[in-house]
Amino acid sequence: MHLTNSSPTITPRDRHLLRHTALAVCCAALFAALATLVQTGWEPLSRLDHGLVDSLHRYATDHTVTTASVQMFSDIGGTITMRTVLGLLAGWLWLIGARTLACWVVAQTLIGWAGQWALKLAFDRQRPDFPDPVSHAGGPAFPSGHAMASAITCAVLVGLLWPRARRAGRITACSIAALTVLGIGASRVVLGVHWPSDVLGGWLAAGIVLGTVTVLVELVRPGALARDVRRVNWRTRPRVQRVLVSPTHRPRPTGAPAEDPAADHPDELLR
């Protein structure tokens, strides 16, 4: 009698789907909880929002040079800039043949933009109001569009860099992305155009969009994202000419065993 292992095998695609499903579900649950607290005017959250915004507004009115720098940073990292970056990235991916990946980027951009305004109109939260504002912004407050757009853009960029980078590069990319997202979110509170909970809501909404779009693309085009990532790696990998004769590559004596080319070129194993 032969026994076979009938336990299911978890493939990399399955793990990919599980990670992004968990991201979307967890962010959706946290967003729903936060939105409920915002809508019901939960006192501890309201005190925190008003306390931080009031103290930062006093600081902003007393330090005009710093406030001007924060305003410039907020404008540079605005929704138009972030969506332009994603649009250019999608165009480049399309030109090099990574069509599914390009559509994934476009879907993140468009669904993020549409979702942002759908949520804003649904909750219709008022922005902070001051007799002496240091900045102005239109539309409802919750969730923050700047926070949502910056989180989606930075996550997409890090996701594309991740397979090509070593550990140090990944740490650097994640650190820059995190500082950018945190800085843009904080700038909206310092300028008095958003409550802190608006910014948190924007980050959670971004997680919903990132996870949901990725899962949908994987279900419609199984494995296409991974294939396009490999295509991007191949198209952008530096091509180094082989050195045929060098002190470390001497001619092989007659009868000597052949060398494994993958030992000197480990990247070949990944192709």
Rosetta blueprint (number, residue, H / E / L):
1 M L
2 H L
3 L L
4 T L
5 N L
6 S L
7 S L
8 P L
9 T L
10 I L
11 T L
12 P H
13 R H
14 D H
15 R H
16 H H
17 L H
18 L H
19 R H
20 H H
21 T H
22 A H
23 L H
24 A H
25 V H
26 C H
27 C H
28 A H
29 A H
30 L H
31 F H
32 A H
33 A H
34 L H
35 A H
36 T H
37 L H
38 V H
39 Q H
40 T H
41 G L
42 W L
43 E H
44 P H
45 L H
46 S H
47 R H
48 L H
49 D H
50 H H
51 G H
52 L H
53 V H
54 D H
55 S H
56 L H
57 H H
58 R H
59 Y H
60 A H
61 T H
62 D H
63 H L
64 T H
65 V H
66 T H
67 T H
68 A H
69 S H
70 V H
71 Q H
72 M H
73 F H
74 S H
75 D H
76 I H
77 G L
78 G L
79 T H
80 I H
81 T H
82 M H
83 R H
84 T H
85 V H
86 L H
87 G H
88 L H
89 L H
90 A H
91 G H
92 W H
93 L H
94 W H
95 L H
96 I L
97 G L
98 A L
99 R H
100 T H
101 L H
102 A H
103 C H
104 W H
105 V H
106 V H
107 A H
108 Q H
109 T H
110 L H
111 I H
112 G H
113 W H
114 A H
115 G H
116 Q H
117 W H
118 A H
119 L H
120 K H
121 L H
122 A H
123 F H
124 D L
125 R L
126 Q L
127 R L
128 P L
129 D L
130 F L
131 P L
132 D L
133 P L
134 V L
135 S L
136 H L
137 A L
138 G L
139 G L
140 P L
141 A L
142 F L
143 P L
144 S L
145 G H
146 H H
147 A H
148 M H
149 A H
150 S H
151 A H
152 I H
153 T H
154 C H
155 A H
156 V H
157 L H
158 V H
159 G H
160 L H
161 L H
162 W H
163 P H
164 R H
165 A L
166 R L
167 R H
168 A H
169 G H
170 R H
171 I H
172 T H
173 A H
174 C H
175 S H
176 I H
177 A H
178 A H
179 L H
180 T H
181 V H
182 L H
183 G H
184 I H
185 G H
186 A H
187 S H
188 R H
189 V H
190 V H
191 L L
192 G L
193 V L
194 H L
195 W L
196 P H
197 S H
198 D H
199 V H
200 L H
201 G H
202 G H
203 W H
204 L H
205 A H
206 A H
207 G H
208 I H
209 V H
210 L H
211 G H
212 T H
213 V H
214 T H
215 V H
216 L H
217 V H
218 E H
219 L H
220 V H
221 R L
222 P L
223 G L
224 A H
225 L H
226 A H
227 R H
228 D H
229 V H
230 R H
231 R H
232 V H
233 N H
234 W H
235 R H
236 T H
237 R L
238 P L
239 R L
240 V L
241 Q L
242 R L
243 V L
244 L L
245 V L
246 S E
247 P L
248 T L
249 H E
250 R L
251 P L
252 R L
253 P L
254 T L
255 G L
256 A L
257 P L
258 A L
259 E L
260 D L
261 P H
262 A H
263 A H
264 D H
265 H L
266 P H
267 D H
268 E H
269 L H
270 L H
271 R L
